[in-house]
Amino acid sequence: MAAISVASIVVTTGSAQAADSVGVSTADNSEVSATAAGDWCQLVYDYAGDEAGEACFVSYGDKFKVSDFRADGMRVVADWETDYGRTGECHQSGGSGAVGYCNYDMREDSKVRFRVLRRDGAEGTDHNRTQWSPWLNIG
């Protein structure tokens, strides 16, 4: 099945101004957006091009929010790394419609980036991995 390639970056300011939207071509079926001050989200799509899940980095509290949108037996995972060498994964294995949070204590003067994927079980095969987000301020 052919993958559909659609991506955009949306940056929303904290004022009443309109959001700036910039289209970006990628080959991974992802969408990255800034949803609030310090919050960055990426959608992951299934092979049919439907939204399968989402992960967001919330800088206030150094948290990842991971959501699963599909009843497909796959979990949604946020795979992350910091600019000082720390890495980790935040898994949402609660099934379709479930939302999970992972709370980390990261260095406030550093940056983090993440990508989202679907995985067949805790250690299974990865599917539909997005590209890395831009480097995001942690604090």
C-alpha positions as CSV (number, residue, x, y, z in Angstrom):
1,M,0.0,0.0,0.0
2,A,1.4,3.4,-0.9
3,A,2.0,5.9,1.9
4,I,0.5,9.4,1.6
5,S,3.0,12.1,2.4
6,V,1.4,15.1,4.2
7,A,3.0,17.3,6.8
8,S,2.7,20.8,8.1
9,I,4.1,22.9,10.9
10,V,1.7,25.3,12.6
11,V,3.0,27.9,15.1
12,T,0.4,29.6,17.2
13,T,1.2,32.8,19.1
14,G,-0.2,33.5,22.5
15,S,-2.0,36.6,21.3
16,A,-5.1,37.0,19.2
17,Q,-3.1,37.1,16.0
18,A,-3.7,34.5,13.3
19,A,-1.5,31.4,13.3
20,D,1.3,31.2,10.8
21,S,1.2,27.9,8.8
22,V,4.1,26.6,6.8
23,G,3.8,23.4,4.7
24,V,6.8,21.1,4.8
25,S,7.3,18.0,2.6
26,T,8.3,14.9,4.5
27,A,8.1,11.2,3.7
28,D,6.8,10.0,7.1
29,N,3.1,11.0,7.2
30,S,3.6,13.3,10.3
31,E,2.3,16.6,11.3
32,V,4.0,18.8,13.9
33,S,2.2,21.7,15.6
34,A,2.6,24.1,18.5
35,T,-0.6,23.9,20.5
36,A,0.1,26.3,23.4
37,A,3.1,28.0,24.9
38,G,5.7,25.3,25.3
39,D,3.5,22.4,23.9
40,W,4.6,20.6,20.7
41,C,2.6,17.8,19.2
42,Q,3.1,15.3,16.4
43,L,0.5,13.1,14.8
44,V,1.4,9.6,13.5
45,Y,-0.7,8.1,10.7
46,D,-1.4,4.5,9.8
47,Y,-0.6,3.0,6.4
48,A,-4.0,4.1,5.0
49,G,-3.2,7.8,5.9
50,D,-5.6,8.0,8.8
51,E,-4.6,9.6,12.1
52,A,-3.5,6.7,14.5
53,G,-2.1,8.6,17.5
54,E,-0.4,11.7,18.8
55,A,2.4,12.6,21.2
56,C,3.0,16.1,22.7
57,F,5.9,17.5,24.7
58,V,4.7,19.8,27.5
59,S,7.6,21.9,28.6
60,Y,5.9,22.9,31.8
61,G,6.6,19.8,33.9
62,D,8.8,18.1,31.4
63,K,6.0,15.7,30.3
64,F,4.9,13.7,27.3
65,K,1.3,13.2,26.6
66,V,0.6,10.2,24.3
67,S,-2.7,9.4,22.8
68,D,-3.9,6.3,20.8
69,F,-6.7,7.0,18.3
70,R,-7.1,3.5,16.7
71,A,-8.3,0.1,17.8
72,D,-5.6,-1.7,15.8
73,G,-3.6,-3.6,18.5
74,M,-0.7,-1.2,18.2
75,R,0.6,1.1,20.9
76,V,1.7,4.7,20.4
77,V,5.2,5.6,21.5
78,A,7.0,8.9,21.9
79,D,10.8,8.3,21.4
80,W,12.8,11.2,22.8
81,E,16.3,12.5,23.3
82,T,17.9,15.5,24.9
83,D,20.8,17.6,23.7
84,Y,22.8,16.3,26.7
85,G,22.5,12.6,25.8
86,R,19.5,11.4,27.8
87,T,17.0,9.2,25.9
88,G,13.7,7.5,26.6
89,E,10.3,6.3,25.4
90,C,6.8,7.1,26.6
91,H,4.4,4.3,25.8
92,Q,0.6,4.5,25.5
93,S,-0.6,0.9,25.7
94,G,-4.1,1.5,27.1
95,G,-5.9,1.0,23.7
96,S,-7.9,3.2,21.4
97,G,-9.1,6.5,23.0
98,A,-6.6,6.2,25.9
99,V,-4.3,9.0,26.9
100,G,-1.2,8.6,29.0
101,Y,1.4,10.9,30.5
102,C,5.1,10.4,31.3
103,N,6.7,12.9,33.7
104,Y,10.4,13.4,33.5
105,D,12.9,15.6,35.4
106,M,15.0,17.2,32.6
107,R,17.6,19.9,32.7
108,E,15.7,23.2,32.3
109,D,18.5,24.9,30.3
110,S,18.5,22.2,27.6
111,K,16.6,21.0,24.6
112,V,14.6,17.9,23.7
113,R,13.3,16.4,20.5
114,F,11.0,13.5,19.8
115,R,9.3,11.4,17.2
116,V,6.2,9.3,17.3
117,L,5.7,5.8,16.2
118,R,3.3,2.9,16.4
119,R,4.7,-0.4,17.8
120,D,3.4,-3.9,17.9
121,G,3.8,-4.6,21.6
122,A,6.4,-3.2,24.1
123,E,9.4,-4.7,22.2
124,G,7.8,-5.4,18.8
125,T,8.3,-4.0,15.3
126,D,8.0,-0.2,14.8
127,H,5.6,1.2,12.3
128,N,4.9,4.6,10.8
129,R,7.7,6.4,12.6
130,T,7.7,10.2,12.1
131,Q,10.7,12.4,11.7
132,W,12.3,14.1,14.7
133,S,10.7,17.2,15.9
134,P,12.8,20.4,15.9
135,W,14.9,20.9,19.1
136,L,12.5,22.2,21.7
137,N,13.3,24.3,24.8
138,I,12.7,22.3,28.0
139,G,12.4,25.1,30.5
